[in-house]
Amino acid sequence: MGNWLWNLVYIGCALVGYYMAAFLVDNKLYGRKWMQANGFLACFILFLIASALFTTLQKPGAPIKVFQFLYFFWSFWSQFGPNSTTFLLAAELYRVTHFVIALIIGTYPLHSTRFLSGLR
């Protein structure tokens, strides 16, 4: 497979995790707390496996598919757990006006430099 096809597989795994998070985030039986805890635990286990197999995977002729599977599966769990729950918490705690103020403060240097560079 070409490199761009592997990129599509990676994006597909991430999207599946993201959409599963969207469907299960408000579930009574699963919810945010378990989603984040299971996501961190799965990422920890996958990194532990990758570090244990590092010397084996580093040798020439090693099966790269094992590392690719770990990487793609990590992408799923990172989107399904920690990534989705961290921005949801901030979006629910702060009002929209706080986001607008933060946006203005954060983008002010960008707009001011664009404005001042046009004055020369």
C-alpha positions as CSV (number, residue, x, y, z in Angstrom):
1,M,0.0,0.0,0.0
2,G,1.1,3.5,-0.6
3,N,1.9,6.0,2.1
4,W,-1.3,7.9,1.6
5,L,-3.4,4.8,2.1
6,W,-1.7,4.2,5.5
7,N,-2.6,7.8,6.3
8,L,-6.2,7.1,5.5
9,V,-6.2,4.1,7.7
10,Y,-4.8,6.2,10.6
11,I,-7.4,8.9,10.0
12,G,-10.1,6.2,9.8
13,C,-9.1,4.7,13.1
14,A,-9.0,8.2,14.7
15,L,-12.5,9.1,13.3
16,V,-14.0,5.8,14.5
17,G,-12.7,6.6,18.0
18,Y,-14.0,10.1,17.9
19,Y,-17.5,9.2,16.7
20,M,-17.7,6.4,19.3
21,A,-16.8,9.0,21.9
22,A,-19.6,11.2,20.6
23,F,-22.1,8.4,20.9
24,L,-21.0,7.1,24.4
25,V,-20.1,10.3,26.2
26,D,-23.5,10.8,27.7
27,N,-24.3,7.2,28.3
28,K,-25.4,6.4,31.8
29,L,-23.5,3.1,31.9
30,Y,-20.2,4.4,30.4
31,G,-19.9,8.2,30.5
32,R,-17.0,10.6,30.6
33,K,-15.2,9.3,33.6
34,W,-14.9,5.7,32.4
35,M,-14.2,6.9,28.9
36,Q,-11.2,8.9,30.0
37,A,-10.0,6.3,32.5
38,N,-10.2,3.4,30.0
39,G,-8.6,5.6,27.3
40,F,-5.6,6.4,29.4
41,L,-5.3,2.8,30.5
42,A,-5.4,1.5,26.9
43,C,-2.9,4.0,25.8
44,F,-0.6,3.1,28.7
45,I,-0.9,-0.6,27.9
46,L,-0.2,0.0,24.2
47,F,2.9,2.1,24.9
48,L,4.0,-0.6,27.4
49,I,3.7,-3.2,24.7
50,A,5.5,-1.0,22.1
51,S,8.4,-0.4,24.6
52,A,8.6,-4.1,25.4
53,L,8.8,-5.0,21.7
54,F,11.1,-2.1,20.8
55,T,14.3,-4.2,20.4
56,T,12.5,-6.8,18.5
57,L,10.8,-4.3,16.1
58,Q,14.1,-2.4,15.6
59,K,15.9,-5.4,14.0
60,P,16.0,-5.6,10.2
61,G,13.2,-7.8,8.7
62,A,11.0,-7.3,11.8
63,P,7.2,-7.3,11.2
64,I,6.3,-3.7,10.9
65,K,2.6,-4.6,10.9
66,V,2.8,-5.1,14.7
67,F,4.0,-1.6,15.2
68,Q,1.5,-0.2,12.8
69,F,-1.3,-2.0,14.6
70,L,-0.2,-0.6,17.9
71,Y,0.0,2.9,16.5
72,F,-3.4,2.7,14.8
73,F,-5.0,1.2,17.9
74,W,-3.5,3.9,20.0
75,S,-5.0,6.5,17.7
76,F,-8.4,5.0,18.3
77,W,-8.0,4.9,22.1
78,S,-6.6,8.4,22.3
79,Q,-9.5,9.8,20.4
80,F,-12.0,7.7,22.3
81,G,-10.7,8.6,25.7
82,P,-8.5,11.5,26.7
83,N,-8.7,13.7,23.7
84,S,-12.5,13.9,23.5
85,T,-13.1,14.3,27.3
86,T,-10.5,17.0,27.9
87,F,-12.1,19.5,25.5
88,L,-15.6,18.6,26.5
89,L,-14.9,19.4,30.1
90,A,-13.7,22.9,29.3
91,A,-16.6,23.5,26.9
92,E,-19.1,22.6,29.6
93,L,-17.5,24.5,32.5
94,Y,-17.1,27.9,30.8
95,R,-19.7,29.9,29.1
96,V,-19.5,30.9,25.5
97,T,-18.5,34.5,26.5
98,H,-15.3,33.1,28.1
99,F,-14.4,31.4,24.8
100,V,-15.0,34.6,22.9
101,I,-12.8,36.6,25.3
102,A,-10.1,33.9,25.1
103,L,-10.3,34.0,21.3
104,I,-9.9,37.7,21.1
105,I,-6.9,37.7,23.5
106,G,-5.4,34.7,21.7
107,T,-5.7,36.1,18.2
108,Y,-5.0,39.7,19.0
109,P,-1.2,39.5,18.3
110,L,-1.9,37.8,15.0
111,H,-4.4,40.5,13.8
112,S,-2.3,43.4,15.2
113,T,0.8,42.2,13.4
114,R,-1.2,41.9,10.2
115,F,-2.6,45.4,10.7
116,L,0.8,46.9,11.6
117,S,2.6,45.3,8.7
118,G,0.1,46.9,6.3
119,L,1.0,50.4,7.6
120,R,4.6,50.3,6.3
